[in-house]
């Protein structure tokens, strides 16, 4: 990348704080993702939660990626609208979401929807609701292999769940879902070794299942474990962040060569005292779940420290205070792009250094039509 690749020539058309998506980097990342699976796009199930944009889905579909993972029903909805072949909602559905999901299934018959289950209670509810609506719902059993966030462990009631599910006429078993997002070691061999160790019992269980359910799939991981799971041809991979990329994963996942495709655009709005400038980049504009020094990395300023953030302000300590002017633009890489995207309504699309259009972040809404 050239030194100032991020500079937007018609920056006066870009409001701040906002997100700019660099189309050539986005296209590069999509092709890199495909090349890593040797062009076998059926092995890719990108997670929509990172981008939440129909226009990004259009790009993925145009290159042959047609299966997706989602966290929310609205994410699944925009994928179906775009023409996705299949969408897995990787959250166990409870409350009104069950009826919303079934309405989605009915409205988009050309898309194969599925969800995950890890308990008899959830399976019973989904089965009863499916039968009431005359439907058969596809599902994957969610496996907990150490993250302890969701799923059921091998040997901890899994056999009982499988027996119960086998009698559910409204449910159709499709395989196992395993997310190992807790394994993020910087060293690839260390990370890969932990991933494979954590999957030993799961793989053995899956191989036994295949004897009965020959078409069962195992959907594995996210971006951190993508480069491990792609080495096993019987696994479906679910990278998401790599489509846009961010500072956090570029530090950790050094074997992955994706480019920053989404940057924060912010401006200096005040110089309240010597050595201090204030930006219009508060924690309502960039994911604040990490410590203050792990939220944004600026590209066109050196020797700075982000001292604090409030809702609409970011306070920077700088050593070039005299050179900075009110209205100056800073470009920053978010440490975590997924929740940062969710804070904005749209992105500016940059091609050849120019803003050419905007794309709506449609699925940041919790509910669209269903």
Residue pairs with C-beta under 8 A, 6 or more apart in sequence:
1 259
4 300
5 22
6 20
6 22
6 260
6 263
6 299
6 300
6 331
7 300
7 331
7 353
8 14
8 20
8 265
8 329
8 348
8 350
8 353
8 354
8 355
9 353
9 354
10 354
10 355
11 265
11 329
11 355
13 348
13 355
14 20
14 265
14 348
14 355
15 265
16 265
16 266
16 267
16 280
16 281
16 329
17 264
17 265
17 266
17 279
17 280
17 281
17 282
17 285
17 286
18 264
18 265
18 344
18 346
18 347
18 348
19 262
19 263
19 264
19 265
19 340
19 341
19 344
19 347
19 348
20 262
20 263
20 264
20 265
20 331
20 347
20 348
20 349
20 350
20 355
21 244
21 261
21 262
21 347
21 348
21 349
21 350
21 359
22 259
22 260
22 261
22 262
22 263
22 350
23 349
23 350
23 351
23 356
24 351
25 245
25 259
25 260
25 261
26 56
26 59
26 243
26 244
26 261
27 59
28 258
28 259
28 261
29 242
29 243
29 244
29 245
29 258
29 259
29 261
30 59
30 60
30 63
30 65
30 243
31 63
32 242
32 257
32 258
33 44
33 46
33 239
33 242
33 243
33 258
34 41
34 44
34 63
34 64
34 65
36 226
36 227
36 230
37 43
37 44
37 230
37 237
41 63
41 64
41 65
41 66
42 67
43 230
43 233
43 235
43 236
43 237
44 65
44 67
44 236
44 237
44 239
45 67
45 68
45 69
45 88
45 219
45 236
45 237
45 238
46 60
46 65
46 68
46 69
46 238
46 239
46 240
46 243
47 68
47 69
47 70
47 71
47 90
47 222
47 238
47 239
47 240
47 241
48 57
48 68
48 69
48 70
48 71
48 75
48 76
48 78
48 79
48 87
48 240
48 363
49 69
49 70
49 71
49 72
49 75
49 240
49 338
50 240
50 241
50 243
50 244
50 337
50 338
50 341
51 57
51 240
51 243
51 244
51 341
51 361
52 75
52 78
52 341
52 342
52 361
52 362
52 363
52 364
53 78
53 347
53 359
53 360
53 361
53 362
53 363
54 78
54 81
54 82
54 359
54 360
54 362
55 349
55 359
55 360
56 243
56 359
57 68
57 78
57 79
57 82
57 84
58 82
60 68
60 243
61 82
61 83
61 84
66 83
66 84
66 85
66 86
67 84
67 85
67 86
67 87
67 88
67 236
68 76
68 79
68 84
68 86
68 87
68 88
69 87
69 88
69 89
69 90
69 219
69 238
69 240
70 76
70 79
70 87
70 88
70 89
70 90
71 89
71 90
71 91
72 89
72 91
72 363
72 366
73 89
73 97
73 100
73 101
73 104
73 367
73 370
74 362
74 363
74 365
74 366
74 367
74 368
74 370
75 89
75 363
76 87
76 89
76 104
76 113
77 104
77 108
77 363
77 368
77 369
77 370
78 362
78 363
78 368
79 87
79 111
80 87
80 104
80 107
80 108
80 110
80 111
80 113
81 108
83 110
84 111
85 111
85 112
86 111
86 112
86 113
86 114
87 111
87 112
87 113
87 114
88 113
88 114
88 115
88 116
88 140
88 177
88 219
89 101
89 113
89 114
89 115
89 116
90 115
90 116
90 142
90 177
90 179
90 238
91 97
91 115
91 116
91 150
92 115
92 116
92 117
92 118
92 119
92 122
92 142
92 150
93 101
93 115
93 122
93 126
94 122
94 125
98 125
98 126
98 129
99 129
100 367
100 370
101 113
101 115
101 137
101 370
102 129
102 130
102 133
102 135
102 137
103 370
104 113
104 370
105 113
105 135
105 137
106 133
106 135
107 369
107 370
112 138
113 137
113 138
114 137
114 138
114 139
114 140
114 174
115 126
115 137
115 138
115 139
115 140
116 139
116 140
116 141
116 142
116 150
116 177
117 123
117 126
117 139
117 140
117 141
117 142
117 161
117 165
117 171
118 141
118 142
118 143
118 144
118 150
118 151
118 152
118 161
119 152
119 161
120 160
120 161
120 164
123 139
123 161
123 164
123 165
123 168
123 171
124 164
124 168
126 137
126 139
126 170
126 171
127 137
127 168
127 169
127 170
127 171
128 170
129 170
130 136
130 137
130 170
130 171
131 169
131 170
135 170
136 169
136 170
136 171
136 172
137 170
137 171
137 172
138 172
138 174
139 165
139 171
139 172
139 173
139 174
140 173
140 174
140 175
140 176
140 177
140 217
140 219
141 152
141 158
141 161
141 162
141 165
141 173
141 175
141 176
141 177
142 150
142 151
142 152
142 176
142 177
142 178
142 179
143 151
143 152
143 153
143 154
143 158
143 176
143 177
143 178
143 202
144 150
144 151
144 152
144 153
145 151
145 153
145 154
145 178
145 180
145 198
145 199
145 201
145 202
146 180
146 182
146 183
146 198
147 179
147 180
147 181
147 182
148 182
149 179
149 181
149 182
150 179
151 177
151 178
151 179
152 158
152 161
154 201
154 202
154 205
155 201
158 205
165 171
165 173
166 173
173 213
173 216
174 215
174 216
174 217
175 206
175 209
175 213
175 216
175 217
175 218
175 219
176 202
176 205
176 206
176 209
176 216
176 217
176 218
176 219
177 218
177 219
178 199
178 202
178 218
178 219
178 220
178 221
179 220
179 221
179 222
179 238
180 195
180 198
180 199
180 220
180 221
180 222
180 224
180 225
181 221
181 222
181 224
181 225
183 191
183 194
183 195
183 198
183 224
183 225
184 191
184 224
184 252
184 253
185 191
185 194
185 252
186 251
186 252
186 253
186 254
188 227
188 253
188 254
188 255
191 224
191 225
191 228
192 227
192 228
195 221
195 225
195 228
195 229
196 228
199 220
202 218
203 218
206 216
206 218
209 216
210 216
217 236
218 234
218 235
218 236
219 235
219 236
219 238
220 229
220 235
220 236
220 237
220 238
221 228
221 229
221 237
221 238
221 239
222 238
222 239
222 240
222 241
223 239
223 240
223 241
223 242
223 249
223 253
223 256
224 249
224 252
224 253
226 237
226 238
226 239
226 242
226 256
227 253
227 255
227 256
229 235
229 237
230 237
240 338
241 249
241 337
241 338
242 249
242 256
242 258
243 261
244 260
244 261
244 262
244 337
244 341
245 258
245 259
245 260
245 261
245 262
245 337
246 260
246 262
246 333
246 334
246 335
246 336
246 337
246 340
247 260
247 296
247 297
247 333
247 334
247 335
248 290
248 294
248 335
248 336
249 256
249 258
250 258
250 260
250 333
260 333
262 334
262 337
262 340
262 341
262 347
263 299
263 331
263 332
263 333
263 334
264 281
264 285
264 286
264 296
264 331
264 332
264 333
264 334
264 340
265 329
265 330
265 331
265 348
266 279
266 280
266 281
266 285
266 314
266 329
266 330
266 332
267 279
267 280
267 327
267 328
267 329
267 330
268 277
268 278
268 279
268 324
268 325
268 326
268 327
268 328
268 330
269 278
269 279
269 280
269 313
269 326
270 277
270 278
270 326
271 277
271 278
271 321
271 324
271 326
272 278
274 321
275 317
275 318
275 319
275 321
276 307
276 315
276 316
276 317
276 318
276 321
277 315
277 316
277 318
277 321
277 324
278 313
278 314
278 315
278 316
279 313
279 314
279 315
279 316
279 330
280 312
280 313
280 314
281 296
281 309
281 313
281 314
281 330
281 332
282 309
282 310
282 311
282 312
282 313
282 314
283 295
283 309
283 310
283 311
284 311
284 312
284 343
285 312
285 340
285 343
285 344
286 295
286 296
286 309
286 332
286 334
286 340
286 343
287 295
287 334
287 335
287 336
287 337
287 338
287 339
287 340
287 343
288 295
288 309
289 336
289 339
290 335
290 336
292 306
292 307
292 308
292 309
293 305
293 306
294 335
295 306
295 309
295 334
295 335
296 306
296 314
296 332
296 333
296 334
296 335
297 332
297 333
297 335
298 304
298 330
298 331
298 332
298 333
299 330
299 331
299 332
299 333
300 329
300 330
300 331
301 318
301 320
301 324
301 330
302 320
303 318
303 319
303 320
304 316
304 317
304 318
304 319
305 316
305 317
306 314
306 315
306 316
307 315
307 316
307 317
308 314
308 315
309 315
318 324
334 340
341 347
341 361
341 364
342 361
342 364
343 364
344 361
344 364
345 360
345 361
345 364
346 358
346 359
346 360
346 361
347 358
347 359
347 361
348 355
348 357
348 358
349 355
349 356
349 357
349 358
349 359
350 356
362 368
